[in-house]
Amino acid sequence: MQQFTHIVKSKMGMHMRPAMEIFHLAHRHKSNIQMTCNGKMLHAKMVMDVVHLSARQGDEILFQITGEDEEEVTKLLKAFCRKAL
């Protein structure tokens, strides 16, 4: 299992575009991605869950990645978070 946290820096928070990017990244890979923020835990392969995470600027998101391609997925998610969140 790989895990990391990211503090949302974007003034817009987790809006539809980054939520959909995370959802699509999850579906392109075999690993499972769990996201936890403000007491809500969800699976990134469920689009409505990701959209309703509602992370705002300053919120911390915990990503937990488990599966055969978890190292690659973790690397991609970290890069995405730095760029878009």
N, C-alpha and C positions, 0 to 999 in steps of 0.2 A: 504494500500500500504506500502511495505517495500522498503527501498533503502539504498545503501551504495556505497562508492567509493573505488577503489583499484588502487594503482599505480603499474604499471608493473615493477617487479624487475628482471625478467628473461632476460638475455642477448639476448636470441633468440626472445623475444617478444611473441606475440600471433601467433604462428605457427599452422600448421595443427592439431597436436595432441591435444593441449588444446582447440582449436576451436571445434573439434569433441566431446570432453568430455562435453563441455558446451551445445552443440547441443543435445547430448544424454540425459543429465540431464534435459534439458527443455522438451524433449519428454516423459520422464518418469513421469512428473508431470502435473497437470492441470493448474497451474498458468502461466500467461504470463510474460515473461522476456524481458525487453527492455534494450539494452546496448547503451551507448553514449560515443563516444571517438573522439576527434579532429573534432567536428562538425557533425560527422556521427551518426545517430540513426538507430538502427536495432532491429529486433525481433530475439531472440535466437532460435526460432523454424524453422528458415529459414537458412539452412546449408551454403549456399553460402554467405549470409550476414555475418555470423559469421566469416567465413574464410577470407572474404575481409575486415574485420575491420582493419586489419594491425596495431594493437597497437604495439608500440615499447617500449623498455626499457625506463622508465621514464614517459610514457604516463599515464594519469588518465582515468579510465573507470568508468562510472556511471552505476550502475545496479538498475533498478526499477522493482520490482516484485509485481504483482497484481493477487489475486485469492485465492481460498479457502485453498490452502496449502502453502501460501506465506511465513509463518514463517519457515517451514521446508526447503523450497527451498532456502531461504536467508541463513540459517545456512549452508546448503550444499555448496552453492556457495562461501561463505566466506572461508570455510575450503579449498575448491579447489583452490581458488585464492592464499591463503597463501602458499599452497603446490606447485602449478604448475606455477604460474605467478609471 
